[in-house]
Amino acid sequence: MGLGYLIQSGPLKNVGLMALKSIYRNDFPAGVIFRDENRTRFLILYLSGNAVDAEEGNQVASL
C-alpha cells in the first residue's frame, strides 16, 4: 500500500513525498527463517525537469 504527493509549484516544485506500508504474514513453524514482517518506508523523491511537461503543465511521471 502506498500514498504519494508531488509538489507542483514553488521552491520545492517536482519534489515528491511517498509513504509505503507492507505487511507479510505466514503460517510457517516458529523455527523457520521466514518470519512475519511489517515495513514502513518514507521516501523523498526529486523528479527532474523532464518528468513534467513545462509547456502544457501536464504531469508525465507519477508517484
ROZALO-448673 format. One record per residue (C-alpha): residue in one letter; z negated, y, x. Coordinates in steps of 0.1 Angstrom, whole numbers, padded with zeros to 4 digits, always signed. Each point is the difference from the previous one (the first is absolute). Layout:
% residues N
aZYX
...
//
This chain:
% residues 63
m+0000+0000+0000
g+0008+0034+0014
l-0001+0037-0009
g+0019+0027+0018
y+0008+0037-0001
l+0025+0021+0019
i-0008+0037+0005
q+0032+0018-0010
s-0006+0036+0012
g-0021+0022+0023
p-0011-0006+0036
l-0006-0037-0006
k+0034-0006-0016
n+0012-0036+0004
v-0035-0013+0009
g-0008-0030-0021
l-0033-0015-0009
m-0003-0037-0010
a-0029-0023-0009
l+0006-0038-0001
k-0024-0026-0013
s+0004-0038+0003
i-0022-0028-0011
y+0005-0036+0011
r-0019-0029-0015
n+0002-0037+0005
d-0019-0032-0009
f+0001-0016+0035
p-0032-0018+0012
a-0025+0022+0018
g+0009-0013+0035
v+0036+0010-0002
i+0012+0029+0022
f+0017+0018-0030
r-0026+0020-0018
d+0000+0024-0029
e+0010+0034+0011
n-0001+0036-0013
r+0020+0028+0017
t+0002+0037-0007
r+0023+0021+0021
f+0006+0038+0000
l+0032+0012+0016
i+0012+0035+0009
l+0038+0001+0004
y+0025+0026+0011
l+0035-0002-0013
s+0026+0017+0022
g+0023+0027-0014
n+0026-0027-0006
a-0021-0017-0027
v+0003+0029-0024
d+0033+0016-0010
a-0007+0037+0007
e+0030+0014-0019
e-0006-0020-0032
g-0037-0003+0003
n+0003-0037-0009
q-0024-0025+0016
v+0020-0026+0019
a-0029-0020+0013
s-0029-0011-0021
l-0035-0012+0009
//
